[in-house]
Amino acid sequence: MILLLANKFHYLKGGAERYYLDQSAHLAARGHRVVHLSMAHPSNLPAVEGDRFVEEVDYRGRMGWGAKIRHAGRSIYNHEAAVGARAIARDARPQIAHLHNIYHQLSPSIIRALAGAGIPIVQTLHDYKLICPAYLLLTHGEVCERCRGGRYYHATAHRCLLDSRGASMVATSEAYLHRWIRTYEKVRLFLCPSQFMLEKVAEFGIARDRLERLPYFLPLERFEPAAERGAYAVFAGRLSREKGVATLIAAHARLAKPRLALRILGDGPLRGELERTAAELGLDDVSFEGQKGLAELTAIVARARLTVVPSEWYENYPYAILEAFALARPVIGSRIGGIPELVREGETGITVPPGDAAALSDAIARLSGDPTGADAMGRRAREWVAKELAPSHHIDRLEAIYAGLLR
């Protein structure tokens, strides 16, 4: 089968890219021909015959007003990306197009181009952009569903995207335009990694017969559990309000000494504020270590006593949990979004209410005080990954989905 995979980044930038690149490699290993549509970037993986890369756009970079206006138009309808999609349809003649994160940089223009070429389209939903102009169902750190029913003007009114009126207005315009011209009706099937995401998208009006749950997969051979544990807990992720790191620091401050050190891996807009908070509280056992490469990150998580995922937004199916499980580490996670589908109470970890520092502190104390029980949870978590997230099973499901679309 000839397959087109589209994602705005063609290098390992986040969870969506990890899935997209792993999916591509495993499909190719099954004998399928895979071509890609993405953005040009110095970090891109090597191209294969038939790939197309459009001009890179960095919407977070500094640019003049002329460039801002031009890029705003491209985020709504990227003509170059549409031309690239039509060229792949003409030259490679893919039988299925599988889309991932295409918004803003590639834009929904490629949906119309591929549908016009008669190619069945499936899309994996890595976030809530289909129903929320600002991706996250989040307004200034608080869960938000104001745009339900197509009331996208709320995104501009509340400056939901990058806390910018201009960026939010562009995202609002994009949402209204593609709703009016029914762009997403041309996608045959949306794949949702978590049941929570499937239910939430259905609540916002997407027909259930166009939704199917398909969790991510994880090649377990990449993750080798450590024989020894360090005296620390780990948070790995973006340092932004919705990730709940401020709550985690408050929870850590409540723990009696001696206690596990807290290693915070990652970067983001709240790093400076969080570092000041930790210093003001005298938390000399909290370290902010910045971004880590995959190998170093894996090694640190493998030796941790536990991993904490204190999110305060509707997480989908976070790799931070999947990778901790693969490394036989238990997880303390917030009871929100797709997290409770992964962290099974008392079996693979503990769940707590989001934003509750006292409950989070109690959970950390409970798990850190029972290393034997924590290790048993970690072993069950790794066994679950081996059983439920095997690549072969996932690719079988994908091939069946593609065959169904062709029928």
DRENFI-102968 format. One line per 3 residues: number of its first residue (from 0); for each residue x, y, z of C-alpha. Coordinates in steps of 0.05 Angstrom, whole numbers, always signed. Layout:
// residues N
NUM	X:Y:Z | ... .
//
This chain:
// residues 407
0	+0:+0:+0 | +24:+71:-14 | +12:+118:+44 .
3	+20:+193:+54 | +35:+215:+126 | +31:+289:+140 .
6	+56:+326:+202 | +83:+396:+208 | +149:+374:+241 .
9	+192:+318:+212 | +238:+311:+272 | +229:+290:+344 .
12	+198:+352:+375 | +143:+323:+419 | +95:+265:+430 .
15	+58:+275:+364 | +123:+272:+326 | +146:+210:+363 .
18	+83:+174:+343 | +84:+200:+271 | +157:+179:+260 .
21	+149:+112:+294 | +86:+99:+254 | +123:+115:+190 .
24	+181:+68:+207 | +137:+10:+227 | +92:+16:+166 .
27	+153:+18:+121 | +180:-44:+156 | +114:-79:+139 .
30	+128:-67:+65 | +86:-5:+54 | +113:+54:+15 .
33	+109:+116:+59 | +117:+187:+34 | +115:+249:+78 .
36	+89:+320:+75 | +120:+367:+126 | +160:+431:+137 .
39	+232:+441:+118 | +277:+444:+180 | +352:+431:+193 .
42	+334:+377:+244 | +290:+337:+196 | +302:+263:+189 .
45	+330:+242:+120 | +278:+247:+65 | +255:+187:+24 .
48	+234:+189:-49 | +168:+226:-58 | +173:+269:+5 .
51	+153:+343:+1 | +175:+397:+50 | +145:+467:+50 .
54	+178:+530:+74 | +190:+531:+149 | +147:+579:+190 .
57	+163:+595:+262 | +103:+632:+291 | +138:+643:+357 .
60	+197:+678:+325 | +206:+753:+317 | +178:+782:+252 .
63	+155:+848:+222 | +83:+867:+209 | +87:+847:+136 .
66	+112:+778:+153 | +59:+771:+208 | +3:+786:+159 .
69	+31:+738:+107 | +40:+683:+158 | -29:+694:+186 .
72	-58:+681:+118 | -16:+619:+110 | -39:+591:+176 .
75	-111:+594:+151 | -96:+568:+81 | -25:+549:+62 .
78	-24:+549:-14 | +46:+519:-18 | +25:+460:+26 .
81	-37:+449:-16 | +6:+448:-79 | +53:+398:-46 .
84	-5:+353:-26 | -31:+354:-98 | +38:+339:-124 .
87	+45:+278:-79 | -25:+255:-99 | -5:+261:-173 .
90	+65:+231:-169 | +64:+179:-112 | -11:+163:-120 .
93	-22:+145:-46 | -82:+103:-30 | -91:+132:+40 .
96	-71:+199:+71 | -59:+197:+147 | -55:+266:+178 .
99	-26:+285:+245 | -11:+356:+270 | -22:+398:+208 .
102	-50:+462:+238 | -21:+532:+225 | +44:+510:+190 .
105	+13:+463:+139 | -59:+485:+151 | -124:+449:+133 .
108	-112:+468:+60 | -81:+400:+50 | -146:+366:+70 .
111	-183:+399:+12 | -126:+384:-36 | -123:+310:-18 .
114	-198:+302:-18 | -201:+335:-86 | -153:+282:-111 .
117	-200:+228:-86 | -154:+203:-30 | -188:+176:+33 .
120	-165:+215:+94 | -155:+193:+166 | -129:+238:+221 .
123	-100:+223:+290 | -121:+275:+341 | -62:+292:+386 .
126	-96:+353:+416 | -164:+388:+415 | -153:+435:+355 .
129	-211:+403:+318 | -259:+434:+370 | -216:+489:+403 .
132	-180:+544:+364 | -126:+545:+418 | -113:+470:+418 .
135	-119:+455:+492 | -190:+471:+517 | -154:+517:+565 .
138	-159:+592:+579 | -103:+623:+620 | -89:+558:+656 .
141	-161:+540:+669 | -201:+485:+634 | -248:+519:+585 .
144	-304:+494:+539 | -333:+562:+519 | -325:+547:+444 .
147	-374:+489:+447 | -426:+495:+392 | -379:+534:+345 .
150	-374:+596:+390 | -302:+607:+370 | -304:+682:+383 .
153	-288:+666:+455 | -217:+648:+434 | -206:+720:+412 .
156	-244:+751:+470 | -201:+714:+521 | -135:+716:+481 .
159	-130:+640:+487 | -72:+630:+438 | -4:+653:+463 .
162	-41:+706:+505 | -43:+747:+441 | -103:+781:+412 .
165	-75:+778:+342 | -56:+704:+344 | -123:+687:+376 .
168	-160:+726:+322 | -124:+687:+268 | -140:+621:+302 .
171	-213:+642:+309 | -217:+662:+235 | -187:+595:+215 .
174	-237:+557:+257 | -297:+595:+229 | -273:+590:+156 .
177	-262:+515:+157 | -327:+504:+193 | -365:+544:+141 .
180	-332:+510:+82 | -337:+442:+117 | -264:+424:+109 .
183	-263:+372:+165 | -323:+336:+136 | -275:+311:+83 .
186	-237:+271:+136 | -267:+201:+137 | -243:+180:+206 .
189	-212:+212:+267 | -168:+168:+311 | -168:+185:+385 .
192	-112:+158:+430 | -154:+163:+493 | -227:+147:+506 .
195	-232:+214:+541 | -213:+251:+477 | -263:+210:+437 .
198	-320:+227:+485 | -301:+300:+489 | -298:+308:+413 .
201	-365:+273:+407 | -394:+320:+459 | -374:+378:+414 .
204	-413:+349:+356 | -368:+302:+316 | -408:+241:+296 .
207	-387:+178:+333 | -384:+137:+270 | -326:+182:+249 .
210	-288:+169:+314 | -246:+109:+334 | -202:+99:+394 .
213	-131:+78:+376 | -79:+87:+432 | -7:+101:+416 .
216	+43:+44:+414 | +112:+39:+446 | +172:-3:+423 .
219	+189:-33:+491 | +260:-53:+469 | +280:+20:+473 .
222	+267:+22:+548 | +312:-17:+596 | +292:-13:+669 .
225	+348:+5:+718 | +372:-44:+770 | +381:+10:+823 .
228	+339:+70:+845 | +361:+140:+861 | +330:+179:+919 .
231	+290:+225:+875 | +223:+236:+840 | +218:+263:+769 .
234	+174:+311:+731 | +188:+314:+655 | +150:+362:+611 .
237	+137:+434:+591 | +140:+485:+647 | +73:+519:+634 .
240	+14:+530:+679 | -30:+473:+654 | +24:+422:+672 .
243	+13:+433:+746 | +86:+443:+765 | +69:+499:+814 .
246	+23:+450:+850 | +79:+398:+850 | +128:+447:+883 .
249	+76:+465:+935 | +65:+390:+948 | +139:+378:+954 .
252	+145:+434:+1006 | +93:+398:+1049 | +134:+334:+1052 .
255	+171:+320:+1117 | +246:+309:+1114 | +281:+265:+1097 .
258	+245:+263:+1030 | +258:+247:+958 | +293:+302:+918 .
261	+252:+330:+860 | +284:+333:+792 | +246:+377:+742 .
264	+265:+363:+670 | +241:+410:+615 | +234:+483:+600 .
267	+179:+533:+587 | +150:+602:+601 | +142:+590:+676 .
270	+212:+566:+691 | +237:+631:+721 | +175:+639:+764 .
273	+179:+567:+788 | +253:+573:+805 | +239:+636:+846 .
276	+182:+600:+883 | +227:+541:+900 | +281:+589:+925 .
279	+232:+629:+967 | +208:+564:+1000 | +280:+543:+1014 .
282	+273:+480:+972 | +346:+464:+960 | +328:+393:+940 .
285	+288:+416:+878 | +331:+421:+815 | +311:+451:+748 .
288	+352:+414:+696 | +324:+439:+630 | +313:+399:+566 .
291	+346:+331:+562 | +361:+288:+502 | +320:+224:+497 .
294	+376:+179:+521 | +392:+221:+583 | +319:+232:+599 .
297	+307:+157:+595 | +366:+142:+641 | +341:+192:+693 .
300	+270:+167:+693 | +294:+94:+696 | +329:+107:+763 .
303	+274:+150:+794 | +232:+123:+852 | +171:+151:+817 .
306	+147:+198:+763 | +96:+254:+776 | +47:+279:+722 .
309	+8:+333:+759 | -29:+361:+698 | -87:+410:+706 .
312	-114:+405:+635 | -147:+351:+593 | -85:+309:+578 .
315	-95:+262:+520 | -49:+201:+525 | +17:+228:+551 .
318	+82:+196:+532 | +110:+218:+600 | +67:+164:+631 .
321	+78:+112:+576 | +154:+119:+580 | +155:+115:+656 .
324	+113:+52:+652 | +160:+22:+600 | +217:+35:+648 .
327	+178:+0:+704 | +166:+63:+743 | +100:+79:+778 .
330	+65:+145:+764 | +27:+193:+808 | -20:+229:+761 .
333	-77:+278:+763 | -148:+251:+757 | -163:+289:+693 .
336	-168:+277:+618 | -139:+211:+594 | -92:+202:+654 .
339	-138:+156:+694 | -143:+109:+634 | -68:+96:+644 .
342	-54:+104:+718 | -96:+51:+750 | -105:+64:+824 .
345	-60:+20:+867 | -38:-21:+807 | +6:+23:+763 .
348	+6:+85:+807 | -38:+134:+845 | -85:+188:+820 .
351	-102:+252:+856 | -149:+311:+842 | -116:+363:+797 .
354	-90:+424:+832 | -93:+392:+901 | -24:+401:+933 .
357	-44:+366:+997 | -69:+303:+962 | -8:+303:+916 .
360	+39:+309:+976 | +4:+251:+1011 | +9:+207:+948 .
363	+84:+222:+941 | +95:+206:+1015 | +55:+142:+1009 .
366	+92:+116:+948 | +162:+139:+969 | +151:+106:+1036 .
369	+136:+39:+1005 | +192:+24:+955 | +173:-50:+950 .
372	+101:-32:+932 | +125:+22:+884 | +170:-28:+848 .
375	+112:-77:+843 | +69:-23:+811 | +125:-7:+763 .
378	+131:-80:+741 | +56:-84:+729 | +60:-20:+689 .
381	+115:-48:+643 | +75:-113:+634 | +15:-72:+614 .
384	+55:-34:+561 | +82:-100:+533 | +11:-128:+528 .
387	-30:-68:+507 | +18:-23:+468 | +56:-73:+425 .
390	+75:-42:+357 | +53:-105:+318 | -17:-101:+346 .
393	-22:-27:+332 | +1:-34:+260 | -49:-91:+250 .
396	-104:-44:+273 | -79:+12:+226 | -77:-35:+166 .
399	-148:-57:+181 | -171:+15:+187 | -138:+33:+120 .
402	-169:-28:+87 | -237:-8:+114 | -230:+62:+85 .
405	-212:+34:+17 | -274:-11:+18 .
//
